[in-house]
């Protein structure tokens, strides 16, 4: 995420940033904010970058994937539209990354105009 991306939502801040792989061992950087999750590939990676709002996530699980031959944990994210993203070998503990995503996914979000209630 760039500096301009971080201003997409009012009050958005970065919660977690770690190196992680996606696709077939394509290195990159995983960034979790209080509103979004994004994975940005390294300079020479061929797997495309992805990012989505935490509200769009249906489920997050830590699994042992065939892609890593069951050796390292994989974070499998399923979106409400059915898309599946897998993040392999995070530099931070996979269970910690999972709990951070789940924690911020369940929090109430600021909606413009709701700060002082609905004025009628």
Secondary structure, DSSP 8 states (H G I E B T S, - for coil): --TTGGGSSTT--EEEEEEEEETTTEEEEEEEESSEEEEEE-TT--S--EEEEGGGEEEEEEEE-GGGTTSSEEEEEEETTS-EEEEE--SS-HHHHHHHHHHHHHS----TT-TT----
